[in-house]
Amino acid sequence: MRLLSILGLLLTAVEGLRPGRGHHPTRLLNSKGVKNVSKLKAAVFPGPQDKGFPKHRFLNANTTKFAVNGTNIPDVDFDVGESYAGSLPISKDHNEQNNLFFWFFPSTNVAADKEIVIWLNGGPGCSSFEGLLHEHGPFLWQPGTYKPMRNNWSWHNLTNIVYVEQPVGTGFSAGVPTIASEEALATQFQGWWKNFVDTFSMQGYKVYIAGESYAGKYCPYIASAMLDANDTTYYQMSGMLINNALIHSYDLQQDIPIVRFIEHWGSLFPFNDTFRSHIKSMDAQCGFSAFVDTYLTFPPISPLPSILPGIYENGTWSEECYHLYDEIWLATTLQNPCFSLYHITDFCPRIWDVLGFLASTPYLPSGTKAYFDRNDVKAAIHAPQNKTWSLCADEYVFAGSDSSEPSTMYALPNVINKTGNVIIAHGQLDMVILSNGTLLAIQNMTWGGKLGFQNRPTEPFYVPFVDVVGETGVNIGGAGVMGSMVSERGLTWVGVNQAGHMLPEYAPAASYRQLEFLLGRVDCMNCTKPFTVEQLYYPEEDQGDMGQGTAPQGWSDQKSERYWK
């Protein structure tokens, strides 16, 4: 990671704290109506009540000590169901002191037999329990909400899922960080995973891995190592989903596309003419937008040059280009003190978060604790009472620096080539990792014998309508054409409207659809097939031509999408 200015240091600290309309924009009803929907559901969903799983299917002599009482989770006033939490060592060595903490939620979905999803947040060093509590766990306590609520979009309704705090030093995971690369991280995770599989008798299960932000490094390296192990008893890696993922470098995924990003969302960055002229001038001097125009093409014209524009000047750093992103961020926060890099439409007031994170700033009022640092919560999930939990580790979880090359160089294409089942999704309102930067990284990657996507992501990404409401009395999922996508040679890109850095938090139904596709429950995401679980099932008529996708489709040569002239 580059040496940072004061603002750059703040950016690193913030990233360390959180990982890692087409024709039918709203409710898409079956105009003719559907009769006997209950009978149709019964035919489609035999369901656990007919031939499903035992109530506590993973409870055995090895797992009893990990069992969590689903009716005794603090502040949760409903039964969360079967789950298991605790620590397991990263190896079989009886003297092993390093361990990883987990919370495992089995699914009652009969389609989930013999499969499991691993979820990882980023950071590095940020707890995956953020994904659990804010994004797609069985219960949610999202920022600004009064109490935990049942999650209609919980991923455990689709499949078995385990949230893992890793690497060592993250969350409740104890020990001394010793890794200095993603390869070493993957080795430790494989050792832990083998212990997990043996504990819960999951030999031969299909394994899927998902994550966000810095997990754009974690997930591909872990998945690639599992595939290279050639051991389907423990490591039957079958697919990967990564959101707003760091797959190359911050230089490519933040600095170079930043002015084009500001142009596109111009009304959210109402700078005065003097400052606009300054950053446009600096962008031209650094060659950033020109670089995007040249290399963000479909198909790509060539691999990216080895030296990126503006970053090096005669072998040294170009200070002006280096600080451009920081200048824009500072100017934005002066206008909007509650601005969030993670979702650029956030404004004041700041919304309280039980994990202790407001906008882009850590915050815990005097006398309060983060939810997972409460003694009653620790007791409920078998966490160590003497360990202070924080959303992200106070100390760096690598021994030194992470020396590994970007995942696009080998690990990510290796996973694509060997599984043919990888999704990279991106919330379009994220300023931590910019959509254009991720597409530039993809267009510089070779998989399936070709460089990059051959076609621009113009297909409509469709999210089905559901007749289910949340505790707020509204459909919290969103429906209709909610973005743009392209799928080629085993890799699918999805850009999602209205979502930020934590994509499932802002667009839960969109994320749920992507997981269905990853698991093979549906064979398309540009079609109007309904969701595949009973509580979300709502049959629709074919909507016909939905037109193109609605998320920015690679902003390099779409002049109509430029807000500044």
Backbone torsions as a table, in degrees:
resi	resn	phi	psi	omega
1	MET	NA	142.5	-173.4
2	ARG	-68.3	158.9	171.2
3	LEU	-69.0	142.4	-168.3
4	LEU	-118.6	148.6	167.4
5	SER	-74.2	179.3	177.9
6	ILE	-57.8	-45.7	178.2
7	LEU	-65.4	-37.4	178.4
8	GLY	-64.3	-38.6	176.6
9	LEU	-62.4	-39.5	177.3
10	LEU	-64.2	-40.6	177.6
11	LEU	-60.3	-43.8	178.4
12	THR	-63.6	-40.9	178.6
13	ALA	-62.3	-41.2	179.9
14	VAL	-65.2	-46.2	179.6
15	GLU	-63.3	-31.1	177.1
16	GLY	-70.4	-16.2	-179.0
17	LEU	-91.6	-22.0	176.7
18	ARG	-142.2	121.9	-174.6
19	PRO	-35.7	NA	NA
20	GLY	NA	NA	NA
21	ARG	NA	15.0	170.4
22	GLY	37.8	-157.3	-174.6
23	HIS	-84.9	-18.1	-172.4
24	HIS	-132.6	72.4	-171.8
25	PRO	-79.6	-15.5	-175.9
26	THR	-129.5	-135.2	-174.5
27	ARG	-69.2	122.7	-178.6
28	LEU	-108.2	97.2	-174.1
29	LEU	-91.8	152.7	169.9
30	ASN	-75.6	107.2	-171.7
31	SER	-64.9	-25.4	179.8
32	LYS	-89.5	-7.7	-178.3
33	GLY	78.0	162.9	179.0
34	VAL	-128.2	124.3	178.6
35	LYS	-94.8	151.2	175.8
36	ASN	55.5	45.0	179.6
37	VAL	-60.4	-36.9	-179.4
38	SER	-61.9	-39.6	177.4
39	LYS	-67.6	-37.5	178.0
40	LEU	-63.7	-43.3	177.2
41	LYS	-59.2	-44.2	-178.0
42	ALA	-62.1	-34.3	179.4
43	ALA	-72.4	-37.0	-177.2
44	VAL	-80.1	-35.9	-174.0
45	PHE	-118.5	94.5	174.3
46	PRO	-60.6	-32.8	169.9
47	GLY	72.3	157.4	178.6
48	PRO	-59.5	-28.1	-177.7
49	GLN	-68.0	-18.5	-178.8
50	ASP	-97.8	-50.1	-177.3
51	LYS	-145.9	35.8	-173.1
52	GLY	-84.8	-156.8	-172.6
53	PHE	-94.1	159.5	171.4
54	PRO	-59.9	156.5	-175.7
55	LYS	-59.6	-37.3	179.6
56	HIS	-125.8	70.9	-169.7
57	ARG	-68.5	-23.5	-178.3
58	PHE	-103.2	8.3	-178.9
59	LEU	-81.5	120.0	176.9
60	ASN	-151.6	-175.7	-175.4
61	ALA	-60.9	-30.9	-178.9
62	ASN	-80.2	-23.1	-171.6
63	THR	-107.0	-8.2	-175.9
64	THR	-55.3	-40.7	-177.0
65	LYS	-68.2	-16.0	179.3
66	PHE	-96.4	-10.0	-173.2
67	ALA	-62.9	133.1	178.9
68	VAL	-106.9	132.4	176.7
69	ASN	-74.2	108.6	-175.2
70	GLY	-66.3	-12.7	177.9
71	THR	-99.9	4.7	-173.8
72	ASN	-126.8	27.9	177.4
73	ILE	-86.8	122.0	-172.4
74	PRO	-51.8	131.8	176.9
75	ASP	71.6	-2.6	177.4
76	VAL	-95.1	115.9	-172.4
77	ASP	-98.6	29.1	174.2
78	PHE	-145.4	164.8	-178.6
79	ASP	-79.4	116.2	179.8
80	VAL	-75.1	-20.2	179.7
81	GLY	95.5	-168.3	-176.4
82	GLU	-66.6	131.2	172.2
83	SER	-159.9	164.7	-176.4
84	TYR	-141.7	137.5	-179.2
85	ALA	-143.2	152.2	178.2
86	GLY	154.9	-166.4	-176.2
87	SER	-113.8	143.4	172.2
88	LEU	-133.8	144.0	-179.4
89	PRO	-70.7	162.1	-177.5
90	ILE	-88.4	4.8	176.9
91	SER	-155.8	174.5	178.4
92	LYS	-84.8	-5.7	-179.5
93	ASP	-61.6	124.0	-178.2
94	HIS	-63.4	-20.8	179.8
95	ASN	-96.1	6.2	-177.8
96	GLU	-63.4	125.8	-179.7
97	GLN	-102.4	-18.3	179.7
98	ASN	-84.9	133.4	179.3
99	ASN	-142.1	164.1	175.8
100	LEU	-119.3	140.4	-179.8
101	PHE	-97.1	144.6	-176.1
102	PHE	-141.4	161.4	167.2
103	TRP	-137.0	116.9	-172.4
104	PHE	-108.9	128.4	178.9
105	PHE	-118.9	105.5	174.9
106	PRO	-66.8	154.4	177.8
107	SER	-101.7	147.9	172.4
108	THR	-95.5	4.4	179.2
109	ASN	-74.9	122.1	-176.4
110	VAL	-64.2	-21.8	178.0
111	ALA	-74.0	-10.1	-175.6
112	ALA	-91.3	8.1	-179.7
113	ASP	-61.7	131.3	174.5
114	LYS	65.2	37.2	173.6
115	GLU	-150.4	155.7	179.0
116	ILE	-154.7	145.8	175.7
117	VAL	-107.0	134.6	172.0
118	ILE	-99.7	128.6	176.7
119	TRP	-111.8	133.8	179.1
120	LEU	-132.2	127.6	167.2
121	ASN	-85.4	177.4	-170.6
122	GLY	-107.9	-120.3	179.7
123	GLY	124.9	-91.5	3.4
124	PRO	-72.5	151.6	177.3
125	GLY	96.8	16.1	179.9
126	CYS	-101.6	140.2	-172.2
127	SER	-69.7	137.4	175.1
128	SER	-71.5	-7.0	176.2
129	PHE	-72.5	-12.8	169.5
130	GLU	-63.9	-44.3	176.7
131	GLY	-60.4	-37.1	179.2
132	LEU	-66.1	-51.8	-170.1
133	LEU	-84.2	-27.2	-175.8
134	HIS	-108.5	-18.7	-167.5
135	GLU	-118.2	-63.5	-170.5
136	HIS	-147.5	25.6	175.7
137	GLY	-78.4	170.6	179.3
138	PRO	-62.4	-28.2	172.2
139	PHE	-129.5	146.1	-177.6
140	LEU	-120.9	143.2	166.9
141	TRP	-133.8	80.1	-173.5
142	GLN	-82.4	160.3	179.8
143	PRO	-52.7	134.2	176.3
144	GLY	85.7	-3.5	-179.7
145	THR	-96.3	150.4	-171.1
146	TYR	-73.4	-36.8	-176.8
147	LYS	-155.2	169.5	177.3
148	PRO	-62.8	147.8	179.1
149	MET	-133.2	154.9	176.1
150	ARG	-66.6	140.6	-175.9
151	ASN	-104.6	109.2	176.2
152	ASN	-62.9	-21.8	-176.2
153	TRP	-105.5	21.9	179.0
154	SER	-60.5	132.9	179.7
155	TRP	-66.3	-21.9	-179.7
156	HIS	-71.3	-12.0	171.9
157	ASN	-70.8	-20.2	178.7
158	LEU	-97.8	-39.8	-172.1
159	THR	-158.7	170.1	172.5
160	ASN	-69.1	139.3	-179.0
161	ILE	-142.8	139.7	176.5
162	VAL	-125.1	130.2	176.5
163	TYR	-97.5	121.9	-173.8
164	VAL	-118.2	126.6	174.4
165	GLU	-86.5	107.9	-177.7
166	GLN	-150.4	157.3	0.4
167	PRO	-77.0	-174.6	177.6
168	VAL	-50.6	134.6	-178.0
169	GLY	101.4	-5.7	179.7
170	THR	-96.3	132.4	175.9
171	GLY	57.0	-126.6	179.2
172	PHE	-87.0	-3.0	-177.3
173	SER	-71.0	123.4	-170.2
174	ALA	-104.5	157.3	176.7
175	GLY	131.0	-169.9	-178.6
176	VAL	-112.5	120.7	178.2
177	PRO	-59.8	127.9	-179.5
178	THR	-126.3	-7.5	-174.5
179	ILE	-80.4	149.2	177.1
180	ALA	-130.8	11.7	-178.8
181	SER	-159.1	164.9	175.6
182	GLU	-70.5	-28.7	176.5
183	GLU	-62.9	-43.6	178.3
184	ALA	-67.5	-38.9	176.0
185	LEU	-59.1	-44.7	-179.2
186	ALA	-63.9	-37.6	178.6
187	THR	-63.7	-45.3	178.1
188	GLN	-62.9	-41.0	-178.7
189	PHE	-65.9	-39.5	177.5
190	GLN	-60.5	-40.6	177.8
191	GLY	-63.5	-43.2	177.4
192	TRP	-64.2	-42.8	-176.9
193	TRP	-63.0	-37.7	178.6
194	LYS	-63.2	-39.5	176.1
195	ASN	-65.6	-39.3	178.8
196	PHE	-64.2	-46.6	179.8
197	VAL	-60.2	-43.9	179.6
198	ASP	-65.8	-39.2	-178.9
199	THR	-63.5	-42.0	-175.7
200	PHE	-103.4	12.0	175.8
201	SER	53.3	54.1	-177.5
202	MET	-108.4	24.5	179.0
203	GLN	-58.1	136.0	178.0
204	GLY	83.4	3.6	178.3
205	TYR	-72.4	143.7	167.1
206	LYS	-68.9	137.3	-177.8
207	VAL	-116.7	129.1	173.0
208	TYR	-119.9	147.1	-180.0
209	ILE	-127.3	139.1	-177.8
210	ALA	-141.5	153.1	179.4
211	GLY	-176.9	-174.6	-177.3
212	GLU	-145.7	160.4	173.4
213	SER	61.0	-120.2	-179.2
214	TYR	-63.9	-15.0	173.5
215	ALA	-67.5	-7.2	169.0
216	GLY	-64.1	-15.5	169.0
217	LYS	-97.9	-49.0	-178.0
218	TYR	-52.4	-57.6	-169.4
219	CYS	-62.0	-50.2	179.9
220	PRO	-61.3	-39.3	-179.4
221	TYR	-67.8	-41.2	178.3
222	ILE	-66.7	-46.3	-179.5
223	ALA	-62.3	-42.6	-179.9
224	SER	-63.8	-41.8	178.6
225	ALA	-64.1	-39.5	177.9
226	MET	-63.7	-41.7	179.1
227	LEU	-66.0	-41.6	-179.1
228	ASP	-68.3	-22.2	178.0
229	ALA	-68.7	-23.1	177.6
230	ASN	54.0	47.3	-178.0
231	ASP	-132.5	93.9	-175.7
232	THR	-77.7	-9.1	174.9
233	THR	-66.5	-42.3	-177.8
234	TYR	-110.3	-30.3	-167.8
235	TYR	-127.2	52.5	-179.6
236	GLN	-81.7	68.6	-177.4
237	MET	-64.4	125.5	-170.8
238	SER	-123.8	-5.0	178.2
239	GLY	168.4	165.0	-175.3
240	MET	-146.6	140.7	175.4
241	LEU	-129.3	122.0	177.5
242	ILE	-128.9	134.1	-176.6
243	ASN	-109.5	137.3	175.4
244	ASN	41.5	56.0	-163.5
245	ALA	-97.6	139.3	171.1
246	LEU	-79.8	100.4	-178.1
247	ILE	-113.0	-7.2	177.7
248	HIS	-131.6	-98.8	-180.0
249	SER	-144.8	158.5	176.3
250	TYR	-64.6	-30.6	177.4
251	ASP	-56.9	-48.2	-177.0
252	LEU	-78.1	-36.2	-171.3
253	GLN	-96.7	-5.1	174.6
254	GLN	-123.4	-64.1	-168.0
255	ASP	-63.7	-52.3	-172.4
256	ILE	-63.8	-41.9	-177.4
257	PRO	-89.3	4.7	-167.4
258	ILE	-64.6	-43.7	-177.2
259	VAL	-69.9	-38.3	175.2
260	ARG	-61.3	-36.9	176.9
261	PHE	-63.3	-45.6	-179.9
262	ILE	-64.3	-38.4	176.5
263	GLU	-59.8	-47.0	-175.2
264	HIS	-63.9	-41.1	-179.1
265	TRP	-102.6	43.2	-171.3
266	GLY	-53.9	-38.4	-176.3
267	SER	-69.8	-17.3	178.0
268	LEU	-89.3	-6.9	179.1
269	PHE	-129.2	73.1	-172.4
270	PRO	-80.4	63.8	-178.4
271	PHE	-71.7	155.4	175.2
272	ASN	-73.5	166.9	-173.7
273	ASP	-61.7	-35.6	-178.6
274	THR	-63.5	-46.6	-178.7
275	PHE	-70.6	-37.7	176.3
276	ARG	-59.2	-44.3	179.4
277	SER	-62.5	-39.1	179.8
278	HIS	-62.6	-49.8	-175.6
279	ILE	-72.3	-29.2	174.1
280	LYS	-65.8	-39.8	179.2
281	SER	-65.4	-43.9	179.2
282	MET	-65.4	-38.2	177.7
283	ASP	-60.5	-43.3	179.0
284	ALA	-67.1	-41.7	-180.0
285	GLN	-63.1	-39.0	-179.0
286	CYS	-80.6	-16.9	178.6
287	GLY	77.4	22.0	-174.2
288	PHE	-69.8	-57.4	-177.4
289	SER	-65.5	-35.0	176.3
290	ALA	-61.9	-37.5	177.0
291	PHE	-63.7	-44.4	178.0
292	VAL	-60.8	-46.0	-179.4
293	ASP	-60.8	-34.7	-177.6
294	THR	-76.4	-43.0	-168.4
295	TYR	-105.8	-14.8	176.8
296	LEU	-91.7	74.9	-179.4
297	THR	-126.3	159.3	-177.6
298	PHE	-131.8	109.8	-1.1
299	PRO	-73.0	164.3	179.6
300	PRO	-66.7	149.2	-179.9
301	ILE	-80.4	-27.2	-177.5
302	SER	-175.5	168.4	169.9
303	PRO	-63.0	159.4	177.8
304	LEU	-68.5	150.1	175.0
305	PRO	-64.6	155.5	-175.6
306	SER	-68.4	-28.2	177.4
307	ILE	-109.2	122.3	-177.2
308	LEU	-79.2	153.8	-175.5
309	PRO	-68.4	143.3	173.5
310	GLY	75.2	-19.4	-175.8
311	ILE	-79.4	-39.6	178.3
312	TYR	-118.3	142.7	174.8
313	GLU	-137.0	108.3	-174.6
314	ASN	54.2	37.7	177.0
315	GLY	85.1	-0.6	179.1
316	THR	-118.4	166.6	179.0
317	TRP	-70.4	140.2	170.9
318	SER	-91.0	104.2	-173.3
319	GLU	-59.9	-41.4	-177.5
320	GLU	-62.7	-44.3	-179.4
321	CYS	-70.7	-38.0	-178.7
322	TYR	-61.1	-35.5	-174.2
323	HIS	-93.3	-0.2	-175.1
324	LEU	-61.1	-45.4	178.9
325	TYR	-59.3	-44.7	-179.2
326	ASP	-63.5	-40.0	178.4
327	GLU	-60.4	-43.6	-178.9
328	ILE	-65.7	-41.9	179.8
329	TRP	-63.8	-44.4	-179.8
330	LEU	-62.9	-45.0	179.8
331	ALA	-61.8	-37.0	179.5
332	THR	-66.9	-43.5	-178.1
333	THR	-71.4	-25.0	174.2
334	LEU	-66.2	-36.6	178.4
335	GLN	-79.9	-36.3	-178.1
336	ASN	-131.6	91.9	-176.1
337	PRO	-60.2	-18.6	-179.7
338	CYS	-101.0	15.3	-179.7
339	PHE	-57.7	139.8	177.8
340	SER	-121.7	125.6	173.9
341	LEU	-60.4	-24.3	-172.2
342	TYR	-83.1	-19.6	177.5
343	HIS	-158.5	101.4	-163.7
344	ILE	-72.5	-5.5	176.4
345	THR	-92.4	3.2	179.1
346	ASP	-71.4	135.4	177.2
347	PHE	-133.8	175.0	178.0
348	CYS	-66.6	151.4	3.8
349	PRO	-82.1	160.4	174.4
350	ARG	-71.1	142.3	-175.9
351	ILE	-100.0	129.7	-178.9
352	TRP	-62.5	139.2	-178.2
353	ASP	-127.0	124.5	-178.0
354	VAL	-68.7	-10.5	173.0
355	LEU	-89.3	-1.0	174.6
356	GLY	83.8	38.2	-176.6
357	PHE	-138.3	120.2	179.2
358	LEU	-119.8	126.6	-178.2
359	ALA	50.0	-110.8	177.8
360	SER	-116.5	26.9	-173.5
361	THR	-132.6	132.8	174.2
362	PRO	-69.9	139.1	-177.7
363	TYR	-156.7	124.0	171.2
364	LEU	-133.1	116.7	178.5
365	PRO	-59.2	152.3	178.9
366	SER	-55.1	132.1	178.3
367	GLY	88.6	-1.7	179.7
368	THR	-110.4	164.5	175.9
369	LYS	-131.9	153.8	170.7
370	ALA	-61.3	149.4	-173.8
371	TYR	-51.0	-47.9	-175.3
372	PHE	-78.8	-4.9	175.0
373	ASP	-95.6	-0.6	177.4
374	ARG	-73.3	140.6	-177.6
375	ASN	-62.2	-37.0	-179.1
376	ASP	-69.4	-33.9	176.9
377	VAL	-70.2	-43.6	177.4
378	LYS	-57.4	-43.7	-179.3
379	ALA	-63.3	-38.3	-177.0
380	ALA	-66.8	-30.0	-175.6
381	ILE	-114.0	16.8	174.6
382	HIS	63.1	33.4	178.7
383	ALA	-88.7	153.0	-179.6
384	PRO	-66.1	125.5	-178.8
385	GLN	-68.0	-26.0	-175.1
386	ASN	-89.2	4.8	-179.5
387	LYS	-108.4	127.9	177.5
388	THR	-80.1	123.4	178.6
389	TRP	-93.3	136.1	171.4
390	SER	-137.0	156.2	-176.2
391	LEU	-56.1	-40.3	177.2
392	CYS	-133.7	148.7	-173.9
393	ALA	-62.8	141.0	177.8
394	ASP	-73.7	-27.1	179.7
395	GLU	-115.6	153.4	-176.6
396	TYR	-64.5	135.5	-174.5
397	VAL	-89.2	0.3	171.2
398	PHE	-106.7	144.9	176.6
399	ALA	-82.0	89.6	-171.6
400	GLY	101.2	-122.7	179.8
401	SER	-122.5	166.6	174.7
402	ASP	-85.1	105.8	-170.9
403	SER	-87.5	0.1	-172.9
404	SER	-74.7	150.2	176.5
405	GLU	-72.4	163.4	178.2
406	PRO	-55.0	147.5	-176.9
407	SER	-65.3	-19.7	178.8
408	THR	-68.4	-16.1	-175.9
409	MET	-74.1	-40.6	178.5
410	TYR	-143.8	-52.2	-169.5
411	ALA	-59.5	-49.7	-177.3
412	LEU	-64.1	-51.9	177.5
413	PRO	-62.6	-29.8	176.5
414	ASN	-62.7	-41.7	178.7
415	VAL	-67.0	-41.5	178.3
416	ILE	-61.6	-49.1	-176.1
417	ASN	-63.8	-35.0	-174.5
418	LYS	-90.4	-21.3	178.7
419	THR	-109.4	-27.6	-174.6
420	GLY	60.9	27.5	-171.1
421	ASN	-152.0	73.5	179.9
422	VAL	-131.1	135.3	176.3
423	ILE	-120.1	130.7	169.0
424	ILE	-114.5	114.6	-178.0
425	ALA	-113.4	152.3	-175.2
426	HIS	-146.3	122.8	171.3
427	GLY	-74.0	128.8	-169.5
428	GLN	-76.0	-11.7	-178.7
429	LEU	-100.0	20.6	179.9
430	ASP	-91.7	130.5	175.4
431	MET	-111.7	3.3	174.2
432	VAL	-78.4	-51.6	172.9
433	ILE	-120.8	121.1	-174.1
434	LEU	-90.1	140.0	-176.4
435	SER	-55.7	-45.1	179.7
436	ASN	-60.8	-37.9	179.3
437	GLY	-64.9	-39.9	178.2
438	THR	-66.4	-40.4	177.4
439	LEU	-65.3	-37.3	175.1
440	LEU	-59.8	-41.8	179.2
441	ALA	-64.3	-40.9	179.0
442	ILE	-65.3	-41.5	-178.5
443	GLN	-70.3	-9.4	175.8
444	ASN	-99.5	4.9	-175.0
445	MET	-109.6	139.4	177.9
446	THR	-103.8	126.5	172.7
447	TRP	-147.9	154.1	-179.5
448	GLY	57.2	27.1	176.7
449	GLY	81.2	4.9	-179.5
450	LYS	-135.6	158.6	178.2
451	LEU	-91.7	120.8	172.0
452	GLY	66.3	-179.8	173.2
453	PHE	-74.3	140.4	177.7
454	GLN	-86.0	-20.4	-176.9
455	ASN	-125.1	143.6	176.3
456	ARG	-64.3	144.8	179.6
457	PRO	-74.5	81.6	-176.9
458	THR	-109.0	-5.1	-178.7
459	GLU	-70.7	146.3	179.5
460	PRO	-74.0	131.7	172.0
461	PHE	-93.3	116.5	-171.3
462	TYR	-110.7	133.5	176.7
463	VAL	-114.1	122.9	-176.3
464	PRO	-66.3	152.5	173.2
465	PHE	-76.6	145.5	173.3
466	VAL	-129.9	149.1	179.3
467	ASP	-99.3	49.4	-179.4
468	VAL	-127.0	135.3	179.0
469	VAL	-114.7	155.7	176.6
470	GLY	-87.0	-175.9	-179.3
471	GLU	-67.7	-15.3	176.9
472	THR	-80.3	-7.7	179.7
473	GLY	87.3	7.5	178.2
474	VAL	-128.7	158.7	175.1
475	ASN	-73.5	108.0	-174.4
476	ILE	-85.6	3.1	-172.9
477	GLY	-90.3	-38.1	-172.4
478	GLY	84.3	150.0	-177.4
479	ALA	-153.9	164.9	179.1
480	GLY	100.1	-163.1	176.2
481	VAL	-74.7	110.2	-172.5
482	MET	-115.7	17.4	178.6
483	GLY	165.1	-160.1	-177.0
484	SER	-133.9	153.7	-177.0
485	MET	-152.3	164.3	169.6
486	VAL	-151.0	145.8	-178.9
487	SER	-136.8	120.1	-178.2
488	GLU	-145.9	132.0	169.7
489	ARG	54.5	37.3	174.9
490	GLY	92.1	-1.5	177.1
491	LEU	-118.6	130.4	177.1
492	THR	-117.6	130.1	173.8
493	TRP	-106.5	134.0	176.5
494	VAL	-132.2	120.2	170.3
495	GLY	-97.1	128.4	-173.0
496	VAL	-115.1	123.7	178.1
497	ASN	-65.5	152.3	170.7
498	GLN	66.5	-3.0	-179.6
499	ALA	-97.1	150.6	176.6
500	GLY	-107.6	-150.2	-173.2
501	HIS	-63.1	-41.6	177.4
502	MET	-92.7	82.0	-167.4
503	LEU	-56.0	-47.3	-178.9
504	PRO	-65.5	-23.7	177.8
505	GLU	-67.9	-39.1	-175.9
506	TYR	-93.2	-27.6	-176.9
507	ALA	-136.7	68.6	-173.0
508	PRO	-62.6	-38.2	-179.0
509	ALA	-68.8	-38.2	177.8
510	ALA	-62.6	-43.4	179.3
511	SER	-65.9	-39.5	178.8
512	TYR	-60.8	-42.2	178.7
513	ARG	-62.0	-40.2	179.8
514	GLN	-64.1	-38.6	178.0
515	LEU	-65.6	-40.0	176.0
516	GLU	-57.4	-42.4	179.6
517	PHE	-65.9	-43.2	178.8
518	LEU	-58.6	-41.9	-177.1
519	LEU	-79.6	-5.3	179.7
520	GLY	80.8	16.3	179.1
521	ARG	-76.2	-29.4	172.6
522	VAL	-128.4	155.4	-176.8
523	ASP	-107.5	10.2	179.8
524	CYS	-156.8	153.1	172.6
525	MET	-122.8	3.6	174.8
526	ASN	-109.9	28.0	-178.1
527	CYS	-131.6	172.3	-174.3
528	THR	-103.9	24.3	176.9
529	LYS	-61.3	139.1	-177.9
530	PRO	-71.7	166.8	173.1
531	PHE	-62.3	158.2	-168.9
532	THR	-104.5	7.2	175.4
533	VAL	-111.2	148.9	-168.8
534	GLU	-57.8	-46.7	-174.1
535	GLN	-67.9	-14.6	179.5
536	LEU	-110.9	1.5	-172.8
537	TYR	-76.0	125.6	174.7
538	TYR	-146.6	106.1	-175.6
539	PRO	-69.6	139.8	178.8
540	GLU	-127.4	155.0	169.8
541	GLU	-75.0	158.3	173.8
542	ASP	-59.6	127.3	-177.3
543	GLN	-83.7	-0.7	-179.1
544	GLY	74.7	-153.8	-177.7
545	ASP	-69.0	119.7	179.6
546	MET	-93.5	-0.8	-178.4
547	GLY	76.1	-162.1	-179.9
548	GLN	-82.4	168.8	174.8
549	GLY	-67.1	165.7	-171.8
550	THR	-114.6	-6.9	174.4
551	ALA	-81.6	157.1	175.1
552	PRO	-52.9	130.9	-168.7
553	GLN	-105.8	46.8	-173.8
554	GLY	85.0	105.9	-162.2
555	TRP	-91.1	14.3	-169.5
556	SER	-71.4	-47.9	-172.5
557	ASP	-120.9	25.5	177.4
558	GLN	-101.5	85.2	-173.1
559	LYS	-60.0	-31.1	-177.6
560	SER	-67.1	-17.7	-178.7
561	GLU	-91.6	1.3	178.4
562	ARG	-87.9	125.2	-177.0
563	TYR	-86.5	-24.0	-179.4
564	TRP	-101.9	140.4	178.7
565	LYS	-101.8	NA	NA
